[in-house]
Every structure is written in structure tokens, then in C-alpha cells.
Amino acid sequence: MKSQTEQIVTTLQELTKDEYFSLVGDAPYIVIPWEVDDKGSFSVERFLVDNTGLMPFTPEEFLSQIRATQSQPVSAHYQNLIALLQANFSELTIYGYRLPTLPEELEEGFPIQQSIFGSLGIPMLIGLSTAGEWIGLGIKQTWRCNSSPQFMIPDLESVQDNTAALVEQIQSITNQITHKAQAEEELTLGGFEVVITTSRHEVMQKLLDTTGFLEISEINEFIRVRDDYGNEIEEYQETIAQLEQELVKLEEEGELSTEQYQEVQEELSEERAGLEEIQTECKFEIDLRNLFATQLLNSKTYHLNFNLSGEWCTVHYALGETHDLDWVVVATSSYTL
């Protein structure tokens, strides 16, 4: 492991030791390094494959799973879909999506397990069209949370005519598919979504976002300072700055011995004490925010959301890139059941 990556991992492990993500479940934080020399450049697709959240299938394996789990008419539609994709994609990758393998500390007590997704999972397919555009299609979750706007991959302003025609052909088949997923006993699933991007790096992220399984947010929306103390800290800091300016003005005017000067000094002491108290109580969150802000680049949080009858079960991955191009991930989980 590169020295900088190892140092950040060690610092995060020490910082998060004995700390818990205080939502329902009170899950610990687990630090996961991603070393580019071993695993290649980081992407949502590679991370989920590495953690068995995406299970790859050959077309033959996929259709065998479909025949074993779906009705004959649905299986026939899938057969036609795969034939269409194979004829029009220069690259085709087929996955079954499911809950990733969790560290033991997070798996214990989490309301859902990998087993609910069966051997097939939830179909997610991506491929490269002959026009050079990446197409993704997968089954959506009825309930969803929206990613922060800056992390949403925008729709293409225009696509090649043959890509648009291919998407219409794909949708003419997927609109006829009523997929019965094993996980549907727990999750509420809908029909297929189709997305188009310019790169493979983007297509799986956009597909999982569009199908409602992935939400991406700013790091500070995840590392929240308890009880809205974030706003209080800012208010304290603003008040302290104003009082300090007022003291300077009184000193310049030679008012050091006046009652007003004493009152401002006392108020300033009280405000500083209040700020220190909050910062002590929120030290973990503040230190974690500062580490991501000062030692890691491109920080964000991936939330893998699974909705059970309106209640959320979520795996959170707060991550950032080191200056050596590795990534460091802090994982935890929560649920609202």
C-alpha cells in the first residue's frame, strides 16, 4: 500500500474507532482502501463487482437463470432482447444487482441479506452501441431518493439516429417484460429504465441512479454534525467575529474601562465557551469532515438504497481520492424500520 494511502487509512481507522453512525441500527464505520495498482481506476461498476453487488453473467448463463425463474412468455422476450443486444452492441455486459457483501460488523443486524436476491439478482445490462454511445438498461425500484444535482449525469442533448432507433427497439421488448424478481417479496420493483451516456465509467452510475438504487450526495450531507449544530457553529463564529470587531473598535476609541467594554468582553467569553462546548461534542464529525476536506479529493457519498414497503435500508460509502490516485472508502449502514 502506498505510504500516503496507508497513512490516511490508519488515521481514519483511529478516528472512527468506537464511533457509530447514529441512525437506526447504530452501525460502526469500516475503512476500505481501493488501490489502483491492484484494482484499476475506481468506478461504481468496479467497486460493486469487487464487493459482489454486481454479479456478471454470460448471455447463456443469464438466459438459463431467466428460464429457471420466469414464465415462458417472459423468457421468450428476454431471448429476443439478448439477441437484439448481441447484434447491435460491440460490447455487452450482463449483471445481476444485489446487496453487496458487507463487512461482518455491518452485516450483523442489517434488515436485508444477499439471499433475498436469489441467484439472478436484479437484471442490469450495459453495452456499447456501434455509434460509440453506452446504453444501460435495468429494472427500477419504485421508491427512490434523488442524488444531489452536481453528481447527476445529465441526459445527452442528442444521440445518434441509429442509437435512438436501437433504444426504441429495446423498449419495444422491455415494455412487454413483467419480471418477477425473488427480491420482490421485500422490494417493490417496476419496469425497465434505459439510459445513454458517452462512457462506460458513467453508464452504470447513471443506470443505478435512474433505477433508484443509487443516491449520491455531498460528503457533508452524510457526515452531519449532530442536532443541527452545524448551523449553530456558524452562528457562534459569526457572533464571535462581530464581538471581536466591537472590542477592537472600543479599544481604538479608548473605552477599555467602560461598562460597555466589560459587557462585550463577558459576552465574547460566553460565546467562545458555547462554541467550544459544541465543538467538543461534535469533535468526531468535525474531524472527519476536515480529513475529507484536507486530505482527500473528489469526496462524495454513495448511498445504496433498498426500500422495503416504504422503509429504507441503506449502505453508505463516504469516499475520496488520494493524491496518489487511490481511493479510501468509509462504509456504514442505516435503516428506518
VMD Tcl script that draws the C-alpha trace (Angstrom):
set ca {
  {0.00 0.00 0.00}
  {1.29 3.46 -0.86}
  {2.55 5.37 2.15}
  {0.04 8.22 1.80}
  {-2.89 5.81 1.39}
  {-1.74 3.78 4.38}
  {-1.42 6.91 6.49}
  {-4.94 8.10 5.62}
  {-6.40 4.62 6.23}
  {-4.67 4.43 9.63}
  {-5.87 7.92 10.57}
  {-9.45 7.08 9.57}
  {-9.37 3.80 11.48}
  {-8.20 5.59 14.61}
  {-10.73 8.38 14.12}
  {-13.73 6.08 13.58}
  {-12.82 3.54 16.27}
  {-15.70 3.12 18.74}
  {-17.82 5.61 16.76}
  {-21.26 4.75 15.37}
  {-23.48 6.15 12.66}
  {-26.32 7.39 14.81}
  {-29.38 6.50 12.84}
  {-31.46 3.38 13.48}
  {-29.05 0.49 13.86}
  {-26.07 2.44 15.23}
  {-23.68 0.79 12.78}
  {-19.89 1.19 13.09}
  {-17.67 2.75 10.44}
  {-15.44 0.43 8.38}
  {-12.49 1.79 6.35}
  {-11.94 0.19 2.93}
  {-8.94 1.15 0.75}
  {-9.11 0.98 -3.06}
  {-5.63 0.62 -4.51}
  {-5.48 1.43 -8.21}
  {-2.36 -0.68 -8.72}
  {-4.32 -3.78 -7.70}
  {-7.88 -2.99 -8.81}
  {-7.61 -0.37 -11.54}
  {-9.20 3.06 -11.60}
  {-12.22 3.48 -9.35}
  {-15.77 3.38 -10.70}
  {-19.16 2.44 -9.31}
  {-19.21 -0.60 -11.57}
  {-15.79 -1.89 -10.50}
  {-16.47 -1.24 -6.82}
  {-19.74 -3.16 -6.89}
  {-18.26 -6.04 -8.87}
  {-15.40 -6.22 -6.37}
  {-17.90 -6.38 -3.50}
  {-20.27 -8.81 -5.31}
  {-23.01 -6.20 -5.61}
  {-22.95 -6.83 -9.37}
  {-22.78 -10.49 -10.44}
  {-21.57 -10.94 -14.05}
  {-23.28 -13.44 -16.35}
  {-22.56 -14.64 -19.85}
  {-25.61 -14.36 -22.13}
  {-26.07 -18.13 -21.88}
  {-25.87 -18.11 -18.07}
  {-28.27 -15.18 -17.87}
  {-30.87 -16.80 -20.13}
  {-30.56 -20.04 -18.18}
  {-31.33 -18.12 -14.97}
  {-34.24 -16.40 -16.71}
  {-35.74 -19.70 -17.88}
  {-35.43 -21.07 -14.34}
  {-37.14 -18.10 -12.68}
  {-39.52 -16.53 -15.22}
  {-42.57 -17.60 -17.18}
  {-42.21 -18.92 -20.71}
  {-43.54 -15.73 -22.39}
  {-41.17 -13.54 -20.33}
  {-38.27 -15.88 -21.10}
  {-39.05 -15.56 -24.82}
  {-38.95 -11.76 -24.57}
  {-35.59 -11.94 -22.82}
  {-34.31 -14.25 -25.54}
  {-35.29 -11.65 -28.14}
  {-33.75 -8.85 -26.06}
  {-30.39 -10.58 -25.73}
  {-30.37 -11.41 -29.44}
  {-31.05 -7.74 -30.25}
  {-28.28 -6.53 -27.94}
  {-25.75 -9.05 -29.22}
  {-26.48 -7.99 -32.79}
  {-26.11 -4.26 -32.06}
  {-23.55 -3.96 -29.25}
  {-19.83 -4.27 -29.82}
  {-19.56 -4.93 -26.08}
  {-22.28 -6.43 -23.88}
  {-22.04 -6.94 -20.11}
  {-24.85 -8.54 -18.13}
  {-25.14 -8.27 -14.36}
  {-27.46 -9.26 -11.58}
  {-27.60 -6.46 -9.00}
  {-27.98 -7.19 -5.29}
  {-26.87 -6.06 -1.85}
  {-23.05 -6.01 -1.84}
  {-21.11 -8.23 0.51}
  {-20.88 -6.24 3.73}
  {-18.10 -6.32 6.32}
  {-19.13 -8.61 9.15}
  {-19.59 -5.67 11.51}
  {-22.20 -4.13 9.17}
  {-23.90 -7.34 8.08}
  {-24.92 -8.21 11.62}
  {-28.34 -6.73 12.31}
  {-28.88 -5.31 8.81}
  {-32.52 -6.00 7.85}
  {-31.84 -7.47 4.40}
  {-29.41 -10.15 3.25}
  {-27.95 -11.11 -0.12}
  {-30.08 -14.25 -0.16}
  {-33.29 -12.31 -0.88}
  {-31.97 -11.54 -4.37}
  {-31.64 -15.20 -5.32}
  {-29.11 -16.49 -7.86}
  {-30.16 -13.98 -10.55}
  {-30.42 -10.68 -8.71}
  {-31.99 -7.70 -10.47}
  {-31.05 -7.55 -14.18}
  {-28.73 -4.70 -15.18}
  {-27.28 -4.73 -18.71}
  {-24.82 -2.33 -20.34}
  {-23.33 -2.20 -23.81}
  {-21.52 -0.11 -26.39}
  {-23.53 0.78 -29.47}
  {-21.99 0.82 -32.94}
  {-22.27 4.63 -32.79}
  {-19.95 4.70 -29.77}
  {-22.57 5.50 -27.13}
  {-23.07 3.44 -23.99}
  {-26.56 2.13 -23.29}
  {-27.72 0.74 -19.96}
  {-30.99 -0.95 -19.11}
  {-32.25 -2.34 -15.85}
  {-35.28 -2.86 -13.65}
  {-36.17 0.09 -11.45}
  {-37.12 0.32 -7.81}
  {-40.48 2.05 -7.37}
  {-39.30 4.16 -4.42}
  {-36.23 6.34 -4.90}
  {-34.17 9.20 -3.49}
  {-32.62 11.83 -5.76}
  {-28.90 12.45 -5.98}
  {-27.51 15.93 -5.41}
  {-27.67 17.82 -8.74}
  {-23.89 18.17 -9.11}
  {-23.49 14.37 -9.09}
  {-26.28 13.58 -11.56}
  {-25.05 12.62 -15.02}
  {-27.13 14.72 -17.42}
  {-29.04 13.23 -20.31}
  {-27.31 13.63 -23.65}
  {-28.56 16.61 -25.61}
  {-28.58 14.50 -28.75}
  {-27.86 10.89 -29.70}
  {-27.00 9.24 -32.97}
  {-30.02 8.29 -35.07}
  {-29.14 4.60 -35.05}
  {-28.72 4.68 -31.24}
  {-32.16 6.30 -30.86}
  {-33.65 3.66 -33.15}
  {-31.97 0.89 -31.14}
  {-33.34 2.28 -27.88}
  {-36.84 2.22 -29.38}
  {-36.35 -1.43 -30.33}
  {-35.07 -2.23 -26.83}
  {-38.05 -0.52 -25.21}
  {-40.49 -2.28 -27.52}
  {-39.26 -5.54 -25.96}
  {-38.73 -4.45 -22.35}
  {-42.22 -2.91 -22.25}
  {-43.56 -6.44 -22.67}
  {-41.47 -7.91 -19.84}
  {-43.14 -8.34 -16.46}
  {-40.14 -9.51 -14.49}
  {-40.71 -11.43 -11.26}
  {-37.68 -10.93 -9.03}
  {-37.15 -13.04 -5.93}
  {-36.39 -9.82 -4.06}
  {-39.83 -8.51 -4.99}
  {-41.21 -10.16 -1.86}
  {-39.25 -7.49 0.03}
  {-38.68 -4.75 -2.57}
  {-41.18 -3.01 -4.81}
  {-39.89 -3.16 -8.38}
  {-41.21 -1.65 -11.58}
  {-40.37 -1.92 -15.26}
  {-37.19 -1.25 -17.20}
  {-35.31 2.04 -17.46}
  {-32.94 2.79 -20.35}
  {-30.07 5.30 -20.14}
  {-27.48 6.57 -22.62}
  {-24.04 8.01 -21.79}
  {-20.78 8.71 -23.56}
  {-18.56 6.47 -21.41}
  {-18.54 3.16 -19.60}
  {-17.35 4.95 -16.48}
  {-20.69 6.80 -16.38}
  {-23.20 4.27 -17.65}
  {-23.54 2.03 -14.56}
  {-23.64 5.02 -12.23}
  {-26.40 6.65 -14.28}
  {-28.28 3.36 -14.60}
  {-28.29 2.66 -10.85}
  {-29.21 6.28 -10.15}
  {-32.07 6.22 -12.67}
  {-33.37 2.87 -11.41}
  {-33.46 4.23 -7.86}
  {-30.82 2.05 -6.22}
  {-28.03 4.64 -6.02}
  {-28.10 8.12 -4.50}
  {-25.01 10.34 -4.49}
  {-24.64 13.26 -2.10}
  {-22.07 15.73 -0.84}
  {-19.82 14.42 1.89}
  {-21.11 16.93 4.45}
  {-24.71 15.86 3.88}
  {-23.64 12.44 5.14}
  {-21.19 13.48 7.88}
  {-23.78 15.55 9.69}
  {-22.98 17.49 12.82}
  {-25.40 16.29 15.47}
  {-28.65 18.12 16.20}
  {-28.12 20.77 13.54}
  {-25.05 22.00 15.40}
  {-23.58 22.88 12.02}
  {-25.81 25.98 11.84}
  {-25.17 26.80 15.49}
  {-21.41 26.64 14.97}
  {-21.66 29.11 12.09}
  {-23.85 31.41 14.19}
  {-21.38 31.26 17.09}
  {-18.48 32.02 14.75}
  {-20.29 34.99 13.21}
  {-21.24 36.38 16.64}
  {-17.69 35.95 17.95}
  {-16.26 37.75 14.91}
  {-18.70 40.64 15.43}
  {-17.88 40.91 19.14}
  {-14.14 40.85 18.43}
  {-14.58 43.68 15.94}
  {-16.62 45.60 18.50}
  {-13.86 45.19 21.10}
  {-11.23 46.44 18.65}
  {-13.37 49.49 17.92}
  {-13.83 50.24 21.64}
  {-10.08 49.85 22.22}
  {-9.34 52.26 19.39}
  {-11.74 54.74 20.96}
  {-10.06 54.37 24.38}
  {-13.11 52.82 26.03}
  {-11.28 49.95 27.78}
  {-12.55 50.77 31.26}
  {-16.16 51.41 30.38}
  {-19.11 49.25 31.35}
  {-19.86 48.62 27.68}
  {-16.36 47.21 27.14}
  {-16.77 44.83 30.10}
  {-20.16 43.68 28.83}
  {-18.77 42.90 25.38}
  {-15.85 41.01 26.93}
  {-18.21 38.91 29.04}
  {-20.47 38.19 26.09}
  {-17.45 37.21 23.99}
  {-16.27 34.79 26.69}
  {-19.72 33.21 26.85}
  {-19.90 32.80 23.08}
  {-16.43 31.24 22.94}
  {-17.36 28.82 25.73}
  {-20.54 27.85 23.90}
  {-18.65 27.23 20.67}
  {-16.03 25.14 22.47}
  {-18.74 23.01 24.09}
  {-20.39 22.25 20.75}
  {-17.07 21.56 19.04}
  {-16.16 19.11 21.81}
  {-19.47 17.29 21.49}
  {-19.20 17.15 17.70}
  {-15.45 16.58 17.55}
  {-15.72 13.29 15.66}
  {-17.92 14.65 12.89}
  {-15.88 17.84 12.58}
  {-12.58 15.94 12.47}
  {-13.98 13.53 9.87}
  {-15.21 16.41 7.72}
  {-11.84 18.13 7.99}
  {-9.97 14.99 6.97}
  {-12.07 14.57 3.83}
  {-11.69 18.28 3.07}
  {-7.93 18.49 3.55}
  {-6.51 15.07 2.64}
  {-8.88 13.66 0.01}
  {-10.09 14.89 -3.37}
  {-13.40 14.44 -5.21}
  {-15.18 13.44 -2.00}
  {-18.77 12.25 -2.18}
  {-21.07 9.67 -0.62}
  {-22.71 6.74 -2.39}
  {-25.92 5.55 -0.76}
  {-27.15 2.14 -1.93}
  {-30.85 2.31 -1.13}
  {-33.22 -0.63 -0.78}
  {-36.84 0.20 0.05}
  {-38.95 -2.29 1.97}
  {-42.61 -1.21 1.93}
  {-41.72 2.46 2.28}
  {-38.89 1.95 4.77}
  {-35.24 2.41 3.80}
  {-32.30 0.07 4.27}
  {-29.14 1.83 3.11}
  {-25.44 1.11 2.82}
  {-23.42 4.33 2.91}
  {-19.98 4.71 1.32}
  {-18.20 8.01 2.01}
  {-15.20 8.14 -0.29}
  {-12.43 10.35 -1.53}
  {-9.38 10.15 -3.79}
  {-5.82 10.42 -2.50}
  {-3.18 12.49 -4.26}
  {-1.67 9.15 -5.38}
  {-4.94 8.31 -7.20}
  {-6.01 5.61 -4.73}
  {-9.43 5.86 -3.11}
  {-10.39 5.48 0.52}
  {-13.92 4.46 1.50}
  {-15.63 4.74 4.88}
  {-18.60 2.37 4.96}
  {-21.53 2.19 7.35}
  {-25.24 1.40 7.18}
  {-28.63 2.52 8.42}
  {-32.30 1.66 8.22}
  {-35.60 3.28 9.14}
  {-37.52 0.12 10.06}
}
mol new
graphics top color blue
foreach p $ca { graphics top sphere $p radius 0.5 }
foreach p [lrange $ca 0 end-1] q [lrange $ca 1 end] { graphics top cylinder $p $q radius 0.2 }
display resetview
